[in-house]
């Protein structure tokens, strides 16, 4: 994963859907497209980014696709089962000196 948006999308789909195919039905996109976003091979356009932000209730922000990734251990469901997006992003932005 090459950006924060890809990481958040991966975690959101992992936490809320049985499979990426189920997430595709919710997002109304092709599985190949979702796979490319999750793996950081492409970045969604504005329409998709806005839709993801709405459906994830702000977890995947439009701007997250331009941010550096966070350490894998912070987002991995096996290592951090009590993942709290708000706390993780706050800590990430503090490290970058944004807050």
C-alpha positions in Angstrom: 0.0 0.0 0.0 1.5 3.3 -1.0 -0.8 5.9 0.6 -3.1 6.4 3.6 -6.3 6.2 1.5 -5.4 2.7 0.3 -4.7 1.6 3.9 -8.0 3.0 5.2 -10.0 1.5 2.3 -8.4 -1.9 3.0 -9.2 -1.6 6.7 -12.8 -0.4 6.1 -13.5 -3.2 3.7 -11.9 -5.7 6.0 -14.0 -4.5 9.0 -17.4 -4.1 7.2 -17.7 -6.7 4.5 -17.3 -10.4 4.1 -15.3 -9.9 0.9 -14.1 -7.2 -1.4 -16.8 -8.3 -3.8 -19.4 -7.3 -1.2 -17.7 -3.9 -0.8 -17.9 -3.5 -4.6 -21.6 -4.0 -4.5 -21.9 -1.2 -1.9 -19.5 1.1 -3.8 -21.1 0.1 -7.1 -17.6 -0.4 -8.7 -15.9 -3.3 -10.5 -13.8 -5.6 -8.3 -10.7 -4.9 -10.3 -11.0 -1.2 -9.7 -11.4 -1.7 -5.9 -8.4 -4.1 -5.9 -6.3 -1.5 -7.7 -7.2 1.2 -5.1 -6.6 -1.1 -2.1 -3.2 -2.1 -3.4 -2.2 1.5 -4.1 -1.9 0.9 -7.9 -4.3 3.7 -8.7 -6.1 6.5 -6.9 -9.9 7.0 -7.1 -11.3 9.9 -8.9 -13.2 12.7 -7.1 -16.6 10.9 -7.6 -15.3 7.7 -6.0 -13.4 9.4 -3.2 -16.4 11.5 -2.2 -18.6 8.3 -2.3 -16.1 6.4 -0.1 -15.9 9.3 2.4 -19.7 9.3 2.7 -20.1 5.5 2.9 -17.3 5.2 5.4 -18.7 8.0 7.5 -15.6 10.0 7.1 -13.1 7.3 7.8 -11.7 7.4 4.3 -11.3 11.1 3.6 -10.8 12.5 0.1 -7.5 13.9 1.2 -6.2 10.6 2.6 -5.2 9.5 -0.9 -2.5 12.1 -1.0 -1.0 11.3 2.5 1.9 9.0 3.3 0.9 5.6 4.7 0.9 4.9 8.5 2.9 2.0 10.0 1.3 -1.4 9.0 1.0 -2.5 12.7 -1.3 0.4 13.4 -3.9 -0.6 10.8 -3.5 -4.4 10.7 -6.7 -6.0 12.3 -4.6 -8.9 13.7 -2.1 -6.5 15.5 -4.6 -3.8 16.3 -8.1 -5.3 16.6 -9.4 -2.2 18.5 -8.5 0.1 15.6 -9.9 3.6 16.2 -9.5 5.6 13.0 -9.7 9.0 14.7 -6.9 8.2 17.2 -4.6 6.6 14.7 -5.0 9.5 12.2 -4.5 12.1 15.0 -1.3 10.3 16.1 -0.2 10.1 12.4 -0.7 13.8 11.9 1.1 14.7 15.1 4.1 12.8 13.9 4.1 14.8 10.7 3.8 18.0 12.7 0.3 19.0 11.5 -1.3 19.3 14.9 
